[in-house]
Amino acid sequence: MLIFAASDKGGTGRSVTSANLAYHRSLAGDDVCYLDFDFGSPTATAVFDVPDARQAAEDRGLHSYLIGEVGEPVRVDVWSDTEHRVLRNRPPGSGRLVLMPGDLSGGEFATDDDNLRRCVDLLLRLNSEFDLIIVDLSAGRSYAVDMVLEATSLPEMRGVDARWLIFHRWTRQHVAAAAGLVFGKRGIVAGGVARGHDEDALRGAIRFVRAAVPDPKSQLWSQVSATQSAWMRECDRDLKQLASSQGIGYSQVLGAVPLEPVLQWREQLITDEDVLDSQIANMETWQALSDLAGRLTDDKYWEQA
């Protein structure tokens, strides 16, 4: 199955949340491949803590592959190549966790027949090799988004399950921007339909992920004044109403990730050691990521509302 991760803006938590989802699915035993299609600003090597891969991908990353400069993009075995102390101890029963990084000096490029064919060939091959492929796309209605919309509309791709996650922070600007990215005049749905996608099927394959969502009732905010607490609750209610009016209300949300200091400050994979041993991360965040990872392939969360 293909999971396309998109967002209208940078800083939504798209990449770091997607990487954590890949990690959780691999822990559960799935073979997972993570593609960094954020051509303008590839960051996955930092999140997976594989710094040597940054240099290795300089001329052999996904950008170089798609524009035809190399025959195969570099692959990184995260379990063996990461410098993260906990990740180096691969848990028994875990699946493969492979990163295909983007080129450091890549950049956006328009889709033509040749790089579209390379994209399709890559996705088809990976789909036969891995249980789950997560494709981290450049922010906005980018060339990367256009490429995968074009690729998944082709006849040979129509038998491949593909789903979309749209990430946004829990603010008025981000809620409106996420809705516009999907449902706007030049949004993902309109772009997909123009390329031959069935509109209802495409809409049914899109869900939203709310990132960095503060919970006014959590311990993180337990010391705020009564006035601040009341204001936060009012803001939360207003945002829920706005999301519903924009067509991205509760029924269209696959999950929410709490505001988490570790993710805000380090943008890293959260391990069970971070939660249970050092206790630098919150159990609520670990559970939210675990739930979200499971829902990626659970059909009941993708039924039309």
N, C-alpha and C positions, 0 to 999 in steps of 0.2 A: 504494500500500500504506500502511496505517495501522500505526504503531508506538506503542503505549501504554507510557509509562515510569512505573513505580510503585515505591514503597518503603514499608516499614512505618514507618520513622523518618525524621526529617530528618537532614541531615548524612551521607547515604550516598554522595554523589557523583552522585546521580540527574540533577540538572539540568545540572551542568557536564559530565558525561560525555555526556549526550544532546545537548547543544549541540555538543560536539566531534564527535560522530557525524554530526550534520547538516552540519557544516562539511566533514568528509571526503567525504561523499557528494556535496556540491555541487562540491568540487574534482574529483571523478571524472566530473562532467558531468551529474549528476542535478539536476532542479529539485526543491528541497526547501522545505517549509514547516514551521515550528516553531510549535506552539500552546502558549502558557503557560496551562495549565489548573490551575496551582497557585494557586487563587483566594485562599487565605489569605496566601500569601507569594510573589508573583511576582518572580522574580529574573533572568529571561532577558535583560532589557535590560542588566543589568550584565555578564553573561557575554559577550554579543555586543558590548559596549562601544558601546551606542547610547543615551547618556543623555538625548538630546532626546526619545526615544520614551517615556520614563517620564511626562513631562508630557503628551505627546500622547495617551497612553492613559488619562489620568485619568478621562475621562468617555466614552471611545470604545473601551475595551478589550474583551476577551472576556467579562468579567463583565457589562458594560453591554449587550453584544449578547445574551447568553443570557437575561438577564432582561427583554429587550424594550425597553430604553431607547434603543437606536440600531439603525438598520436594517442597518448593516454595521460590523464591527470594524475598527479601524485596522490598516493593513499597513505594515511597515517593510522596505525593501530594505536588507538588512544590508551588501551590498557598497558601496552608495553612501552610506549614512547612518552607518556606524560611524565612531568616532573612533580605531579601532585602525589605526596607521600601515600595517602590513603588509596588513591586509584591504582597505584602500582601493584597493590595486593588484590588482584582480580578475584572476586568472590566465586566460590564453587557454584556451578549452575548458571552463571551469567552468560549472555550471548556476546557475539562480537560487537565491538564499538569502533567504527571506522569513520574517520574524518577525511573529506576531500576539501582542502582549503582553497581559498581564493588567492590570486596573485597579489603581492603587496602593492605593486605598481600597476594594477589593472585599470579599471574604469568602466563606465557604462558604454555600451555599443549597440547600435541598431541591429535588429534581427534580419538576417538574409537567409536564403535557402540553405546555404552551406552550414552555417552555425545552428540553424534550426534542426537540420538532419543530425548533426552531432549531438545536440541536446536530446533528441528523441532516442537515438541509439544508446546513449548513456543511461537514460531513465529506464529503458526497456531491459538493458542488461542488468542493471542494479535491482530492478524489480524481481528478476528471476533469481537473484543471489541473496537478497536480504528480505527479512520480514517487514521491515519498515524503513522508508527513506524519508528523512526530513530535509526539506529544501528551504533554506533561509534566504529570503528575497530582499533585494534593495528596497528601502523605504519609498512609499509613494507609488503612483502609477508609473513605474519605472520600466526600462527596457527589459529587465529580468522578469517582471510580471507579464509583460506582453509576450515574451518568449515562451513562458510555460503555458499561457493561455492558448497560444498558437499550437504548441506541441501537443497539448492534451486534447485539442480538437481534431487531430488527424485520425483517420480510421484505425491505424495500427495501435493507437493508444486508448481507444475507447473501451477496451476490455480491462484496462488497468484502473483499480480503485484509486481515486484521487480526492483528497479533502483539503479544505482551506481553513487556516486559523488566522483571524485578524486580531492583532494585539493593539490594545490602547490602554493608556493610563486612566485613572478614575478622576478625570477633570472634565469640565464643560468643553474645553477646546478639543480635547482628545476624543471625546464621545462623538462630537459633531464631525470631526475629521475622519474617524473610522467609518461612520455611516456614509460619508461622502465618497470615500475610497471604494466602497462596495456598491452603493446604490446611486451614486451621482451620475450625471449626464455622460461623463467619460470614465466611469468607474469600472470595477472588475466585471460586474454583471453585464453591463452594456458592451464592454470590450469582448467578453466571452461570446455573447450572442452574435456580435458582428463577425466572429471567427467561426461560427457554426455550432456553438454549444447550445444545448436545450436550456432555456431560461429557468424552468422549474427545477431541473436536475442540478444546475449550477448553484442556484439559490439554496437547494437542499444540502449541498456539499460545503456550505460556508457556516462557520460558527465563530463567535467572538470570545476573546480571552481578556478579562479585565486584570491588569497588572498594577502592582503597588497600591492595593486597595486598603486604606486605613480602616480599622474596625474601632469605632468609638468605645466599644466595650472591652477592648483588649487591655492587657497589662501595660502595653507600650504607652497607652494614653491615660493610664489610671491616675496620674498626678495632675492632669489639666483641671482648670477651674470648672465650676458648674456652668458658667456662662460659655466657656469654650466647648464643653461637652455638648451643650444644647445646640450651639452653632454648627458643630460637626454633624450632629444627627440631622439637622435641617438640610445641610448641604447634601448629605447622603440621600435623603428623600428626594430632593430636587434633581439630583443626578439620575436616580432611578426613573423618575418621570420623564426626563429628557431622553434617556436611552430608549424608553418605551415608545415615545413619540417619533424617534428617529428610526424605528424598526429594528433596534438591537437590544430589546428588552430581555427579560429573564429567559424566555423560551429559546432565544437565539444564542445564549451564552453557554459555552462548554465548561467554563470554570473561571475562578478568580484566584489570584495569588496575592496574599496579604502583603502589606508594606513590611519589608524585611530588611533590617539594617545590613545584614551580610550582603544581600544582593545590591543594595544601594551603594555600598562602599567598595565592594570587591568584584562584583559581577563574575561570580565563580559558580562551579558546581557545588551544591550543598550535599554533603555526605551524612550518613547516619552518625558518624563520629562528631560532626559539627553540632548535631542535635543532642546526642546522648552523652558524649564524653566531655568535650570542651564546652558544650552548651552555649556556643556563640550564635547559633541559629535557633529559630523557634520551631517546635514540633508542628505548629499549625501550618507553617510554610512547607515543611516536609510532606505533611499529609495532603495539602492542597496540590502539590506537584505530583504526588503519587496518584491521587484521584484523577487529575487531569490527564496523566499519561495513560491510565487505564481507559479513559473515555475516548481516546483517539480512535480506537477500533471497535468500540462498543456501539452497535447499531442503534440501540434504544435512545442514545443521546443525539442521534442524527436523523431521527424521524421527523417528518414535517409537522410543524406545530399546527 
